[in-house]
Every structure is written in structure tokens, then in C-alpha cells.
């Protein structure tokens, strides 16, 4: 049976709908969880809902609505207990989270195992690992309702969530209670965790909460955009993970988590602003630019028209001679300098560029002594580092503030613009 024929089956459509909705749910709420450094609380609540399943089964039997209400109450009570211990007891914050979630998890596991031992069909594995292929219409309706409620809540209270996430002190001054927003977020988190249990289980729901949001934060720094990207990554992770699981006969929930992790790895590597490869390329470019400017500066110090041997440049810059030769060969193609045997002679373009670097260096040395009060033996290394990043406009301002000096603290002439 092809994958298209498989997804035309009612059970597969239910699995697909619920998975994608859970991915969107976790992606949206996960942004606030990650930004507030509450990832461990998300993990805690995902485990703490199990007692709610146990007690709701005792009261109303096998009921999707009963499980939802019971689990939500258990999750919210756990959040309150964690906050109370963190506020009123001399216990570390992460320890309080660990104490509550392990206690609640233990109660849930013991209770569900006890019920199952009496012949009742309540499989603990379905709640721990999820059973997306067995979701019912009730599960789909419930997940849809939680998704709509979560989206509306984030839209209506976006301002409150935003300001309490980034500026909790300012929130209090404008009359927004950070504590109330925190508890509301915990209630939403309980709903999302419970709605996700049937799909990815309590163990892997934290992966769907944290990973898409962390990926989105690598791709953007605007919250609205981050929320949208996270929701799309969550949905795509769920869809691709479920498809892979069906095609290769794998467990769906772990497949979804691994796909989400794959997106995160791609973002770590290739994110335009934060990715390792773009960052490496930028750093490499900057390193080569600084080396080129250092070479020009060294040759500039020679009398006009006089060349400088490559090995002398390498010694002055404490660089490998072969590396300097390679860089010089590249620079000769950009008409900044020309080779005269094994020595370097600046072109007019190269001399003009070197003059700017020397001017920046000597102006900054002068600024450090005159305006910052540093001694002459403290200024050279700092000037060497910053000379490559001073803009022409900033140098003009420094020059004007210093009164257009003609020499630096070492009595070396400052090239005029």
C-alpha cells in the first residue's frame, strides 16, 4: 500500500491531524517555555499528569474528557506545588521541580500499573510513549479545542506574555502581574501536555516543546516570527516523522522527535546569523581582512617606494612565512601591492588603504592617552586590535575631539585625511 493510500485511511488521517496539531501546539507554547528558561518545568509537567489519568479512571472510567480534566488538574497542581516550594522553602529551584515531578510520576506509574494488573485495559506504555496510530475521534476533537484555545490565548494575551517574558520588572510597574501570567502559562502548558500525551507520550512531549522553539530562535530574534517558525517546524516534524514511521514501520513519537532534532541541527549549522558555518565563514573573512591590513600597515612604515621582504613581514607579525606568501599572492590580484622578487611594494591603492589603518591606530593611541588617561606602554596592543573596526566617521569625530593632532604619544606622525 502506498503512503497516499495509507493516509486515505481514517485511522491514518486521525493520526496525521492530531500529530500536526500537537506539533503546532508545542511549537507555539514552547517559545515562551524556552525564553523563560522553563524547559525543566515542561519536562516536569509532562510526567506529573499521570496521577490525573489514574484518579480520573477511578472516578469516571475510560474517558478521553475525564483523562483530560484529571491530567490538567494534576499538572496545574504540580505547577502550584513547585512554585510554592521555590518561594517558601529553602530548596533550590531545580531541586523543587525534581522532587514534585518524580513524586507525581511515581504515583501515576504505580496507580496505572495497579489498575492494569487487575485486567483493566489501560496500557501505561501508551501514555509514556504515545499511541498516535490509535487516536480516536474524541482525541482529535479535544486536541483541536486545545489548539484553538491556545492560539486565542496567545493572541489575546500576547502583550502580557511578551512583557513578562522579557521585562518582568516593567510589567509590574504597568500593572501586569508576572505571577498571574506565570500561572496562566502553566495552565496552558498543562493543557498542551495532556493534549499531546496520546500522540507523543509524556516522555517525548518535552522534545516537541523545546526543540522546534530552540530551532526557531536560531533563525529569528523577533518573537512573532519565532512563534510562527516554531509552529511550522513543529507541524513539519510531526508530519515527516509520522510518514517515516509508517513507511519504515517505526515508532511514530521517537521519529517525530528525531526529525525535530534534525531541523535543529540544520539550523545550528546553516542559520544565516547564528549558524556555525556562516559564523565560521564570517570569522575567517574577518581574520583574513585583518591580516591583509596588517601586511599593508607593515609595508607602509617603509620609506616611500621601498619594498619589504616577505620573511620580514612574517617575523614582524609573528606569522608563518608560507601563510603570508599565500595572502600576498591573493592581495596582488586586487592591485593593493605588487611583488618585486621576494619583496612587497605597495601600489597607490594599497598605500591609501594602509594610510587609513595607520591613521586609525595612531589616533586611537592618542585618544587612549589624552581622553582615557592610559600610559604610553598600555595603549599599543589595544590600538592594534581596534584599528580594524574604526569607521571613517568615528575617526573624524575622534580627530576633531583631540584637536586634529599631528603626532601620536610615541611622536610618530599621524597621517592626515
WOKARA-V30902 format. One record per helix or strand. SS is the DSSP state (alpha for helix, beta for strand). FROM is the first residue (numbers start at 1). TO is the last residue. If there is no record, write none. Layout:
SS&FROM&TO, SS&FROM&TO
//
This chain:
alpha&3&7, alpha&10&35, alpha&39&48, alpha&50&60, alpha&64&88, alpha&93&117, alpha&124&129, alpha&132&134, alpha&137&156, alpha&158&166, alpha&168&173, alpha&178&219, alpha&223&248, alpha&252&270, alpha&276&300, beta&308&309, alpha&310&317, alpha&321&332, beta&337&340, beta&343&346, alpha&348&370, alpha&376&378, alpha&380&386, alpha&392&401, beta&407&407, beta&413&413
//
